[in-house]
Amino acid sequence: MSIHDHQCLTAQGEPFNFGALRGQVLLIVNVASRCGFTPQLKELERLYRRYRERGFAVIGFPCNQFGHQSPESALDFCTLSAREYQVSFPLMEKVKVNGSGAHPLFVELRKEAPGVLGTTAIKWNFTKFLVGRDGRVIRRFSPRDGEVVLREALELALDEG
């Protein structure tokens, strides 16, 4: 199964067509509103605005699995993100990224790009997965990896296609 074949819902509960993103470079991120890394939303938005015309999209999935740092609904997360960080990239339904209830997309991402020492579990909010135009996971980034590290890998991925 390709990343593009996964079924997801937007924060508004509408089906999201990952298939329409075939041929684009994606950065898929589990996001949270009350995390020390939440200011990265501003960095992710800058990347999105800078590269979207070249075929790039950031897709954010609110997640409350780590320290209960995103207790609000997905819709409330959208409102907060737009107001505080001017986020305009797509925000999806609230999901679990680990455990038996993990969203199948994140099960696939974790399998395709294991973490340090081969672990598959996502350790914290703002773990990022860079997906190439062909739908294959290129790289997993830790929550600490910010705009500079992402930009370097992103430009390489965009230049490949």
Steps between C-alpha positions, in 0.01 A plus 500: 500500500628844406474800730259638239256211552429577866162628608502804726254759614553873523451681828149576374428127463508502118689233302848616401627384161865404547490370142472857376846562649674241280808660351546741791754494779325472837598569857265313732516612863324408824429840657385626839386831643664503844843355431840663525531433126168667410681814371625275219157554344632839390807336343288235327276772361804691366620184323153438361469853361853499362477166315134428425530640146772238439266218600535480878241459773510477878228281651444535875323247720412617852589235757437487874708189578800679645448673832140588404641802319217534250176449693281716274300377202657501154281799407615694804859410411442651153368821651789531743761420231360755257474770768832445678722369218319601177487132396344450157627151420250212532417382850337163538294308749642437845681165498701257705844429356601208724333194646216280386284803414764669284380643172604268213689784332729534802539123526630510141722804559656343809566176313654677200724729707595355838651724762826481689630146543219368281219580740172564326307680773468875469659652808335843517301773328641655183661186362518567126497269198626624163326318214629516143300566187476122449327451836797337669623623836837667456583582860371529853588813699501535876291762679818701554571530128396846392473709188867504400539120506163450331572753227821326394330159464191653346691679227675174406164321480345778290796497261461125438177545313 
